[in-house]
Amino acid sequence: MNDYTGAVRPGGPADVRELAHLQIAKVAVDEQMSNNCYLLTCRASGEQLLVDAAAEPDTLLPLVGDAGLASVVTTHQHWDHHRALADVVRATGAGVLAGEPDALAVTEQTGVDVTRPLRHGDTVTVGRCSLEVIALAGHTPGSIALLYDDPEGHPHLWTGDSLFPGGVGNTFGDADAFRQLLDEVSTKVFDRLPDDTWFYPGHGDDSTIGAERPHLPEWRERGW
């Protein structure tokens, strides 16, 4: 394992993590929103997948490089997570994947057709590596996370805006949506995955399931 920390800032370099079979490059874009984008590369085949073409195609396309891009997964429909989608797809011809309940909204906002709507339990491949789709409704109806269960290490989870260090994603004052999101994160993530699962959110620093697990009752009590 290299010295990856996951601490990135807009305008700064990507932070790169080398797993046995998968390379993860994390970069932040947009000074105001500071969205995280993740380029996943299969080390055996070189195939690449981008999680959230959030902004700044001039940052994302050089990160992709000449190896090409097989697909872009949009974690949810909010505008700040797909502003570069049209430019990236136009330049690379990548397939477009998003949670089925959010797919139409992504297309309406970006003008890009979702070529594969995703459902809970679906598999997304990047070369020889497989990612499992975990549907986490609440932040948006079609929010998804992607799970890579590293066969030679601990699990890795890309959570979009559904889970952050310190709490679940914003549900904008909707108490029912908050309960739904916290219930889904609790049952589909915390009840299932081990403490050493490393997760990569849509903004800010990474964390682990173990670091956040003790705080679930606090999150439910505070209601956000």
GIDA-V741578 format. One record per backbone hydrogen bond with DSSP energy under -1.0 kcal/mol. NH is the residue of the N-H (numbers start at 1). CO is the residue of the C=O. Records with the same first field share a line. If there is no record, write none. Layout:
# GIDA-V741578
NH = CO, CO
This chain:
# GIDA-V741578
12 = 9
15 = 26
17 = 24
19 = 22
23 = 41
24 = 17
25 = 39
26 = 15
27 = 37
29 = 35
34 = 30
35 = 29
36 = 202
37 = 27
38 = 51
39 = 25
40 = 49
41 = 23
42 = 47
43 = 21
46 = 42
49 = 40
50 = 71
51 = 38
52 = 73
54 = 52
59 = 56
60 = 56
61 = 57
63 = 59
64 = 60
65 = 61
70 = 48
71 = 48
72 = 95
73 = 50
74 = 97
81 = 78
82 = 79
83 = 54
84 = 53
85 = 82
88 = 84
89 = 85
90 = 86
91 = 87
92 = 88
93 = 89
95 = 70
97 = 72
98 = 116
100 = 118
102 = 99
106 = 102
107 = 103
108 = 104
109 = 105
110 = 106
111 = 107
116 = 96
118 = 98
121 = 133
122 = 119
124 = 131
126 = 129
129 = 126
131 = 124
132 = 147
133 = 122
134 = 145
136 = 143
138 = 140
143 = 140
144 = 75
145 = 134
146 = 158
147 = 132
148 = 156
150 = 148
153 = 150
156 = 148
157 = 198
158 = 146
159 = 200
162 = 159
164 = 167
167 = 164
169 = 162
174 = 171
178 = 174
179 = 175
180 = 176
181 = 177
182 = 178
183 = 179
184 = 180
185 = 181
186 = 182
187 = 183
188 = 184
189 = 185
190 = 185
191 = 186
193 = 189
197 = 194
198 = 155
199 = 207
200 = 157
202 = 160
207 = 199
209 = 197
210 = 195
212 = 208
213 = 209
215 = 212
216 = 213
219 = 215
220 = 216
221 = 217
222 = 218
223 = 219
